[in-house]
Amino acid sequence: ARAVPRSGRSRAYLDGRLATVAELSETGAVFVDLHGQHAHQSLLHPSAQRDALDRFGRVDLEPLRAARRAVQALVDELATMGGDERSRARELDLVRYQVAEIDAAGITGPDEDAELEALEDQLADAAAHRDAAAGAVELLSGDGTVGEGVGSASDALGAAVAVLAGRAPFAGAEARLRALTAELADLAGELRATGEAIDEDPERLAQVRERRQLLHDLRRKYGETLADVIAEGDRLHARLAELEDHDRRAAELDQRLAAARKAEAEAAAAVGDARRAVAPGLAQRVQAHLVELAMPRARVDVAVGAADPGDDVELRLAANPGTEPLPLAKVASGGELARTMLALRLVLTAAPPTLVFDEVDAGIGGAASLAVGRALARLAGDHQVLVVTHLPQVAAYADAQVRVAKQSDELATVSHVSLLDHPERVVELSRMLSGQPDSDAARVH
């Protein structure tokens, strides 16, 4: 839609949203095709003429499209294998070094760094750890010499059991205290064993710290965590295999690409042959329709380029004898051009849903005008066809007729547009036929 106010800028809409006039024009071209004096016509484009030839001849383009996709896929795959030989050699050296560095580290798993951190803490403070364990054991089960007035937890629990022993109300508490006594003894034994197992080992501590620094350096280069480093190592191994296998793969891909290009050339030749084979038939069919449309001596050629797949398709017209066929875009007469477009539309079934013909009947009359009317009516069986005409023979074939009349006075000129009913059509056609809308003879005709 387009709104044109009395003042201010016009507004264009597509599906209810604001749009630019350019967007409106681009979308409208899909639905409406204009044929007439100085009008832009889609069939003047070389690509549209090529599509028209393909539709007419039912040229199968899918094998060529598939062949082109296959070629492009191989070209893309070759491009991903790297640049020139020197750049590949540099990358190969780098990847080999990185793979060797990660492999040489011999990472035991994604949690190795955390395990080493705990071991370093144990080794770095071994004496204090042993002292802490011994102190805890003394407090739990010692002989009461930990500190003045401080007995062991084991002694305290034993005394509590003795006080409650045999007293029925505290039977449950006594049982729990006895269980705590056993648990305390186990815990004291575990603390003693753990503390005694901790030895000062400066050499081992140095090894752990060196190992942690190595893993830190790897994480700085290859990932935030050891899991990331391991994943990067796997990726580098795969890339190394690709690079080391490059020459063989490149030769294989080159061989496949050559075969694909050959298949593409064969498919292109098949399309070119098909287009050249059907081009005369399209020209003949269009020319036959031009005879019906008051261009009995017109000659039509459909030229297909020599280079396969024959993408250079050009519809040419010689409207009069003694002249060479010219591209449609260079045909001087708008009426001849419009009728050629009409003839081509009659041959082809595919077109935008709405076709507008402006003065398609310019310069004709009599039987030729009846032929144009019949042709337009036939085309209207599959499309919405709007025709601007001054010929009653053409207007009479329409399903609906709209009269455009202009009235002027000293102040303004106004155009009136009205849809005619059947009696009004008889009057209007009489006016178009004889200039006398009240003429009985004209109304009979």
ABEGO torsion letter per residue (X at the ends): XBBBBABEBBBBBBGGBBBBAAAAAAAAAAABBBBEBGBBBAAABAAAAAAAAAAAAGBBAAAAAAAAAAAAAAAAAAAAAEBBAAAAAAAAAAAAAAAAAAAAAGBAEAAAAAAAAAAAAAAAAAAAAAAAAAAAAAAAABAGAABBGBBBAAAAAAAAAAAABGBAAAAAAAAAAAAAAAAAAAAAAAAAAAAAABBBBAAAAAAAAAAAAAAAAAAAAAEABAAAAAAAAAAAAAAAAAAAAAAAAAAAAAAAAAAAAAAAAAAAAAAAAAAAAAAAAAAAAAAAAAAAAGBAABBBBBBBBABOAGABBBBBBBABBGBBBBBAAABABAAAAAAAAAAAAAABABBBABBBBBGAABGBBEAAAAAAAAAAAAAAAABBBBBBBABAAAAAABABBBBBBBBBBAABBBBBBBBBBAAAAAAAAAAAAAGBAABAAAAAX
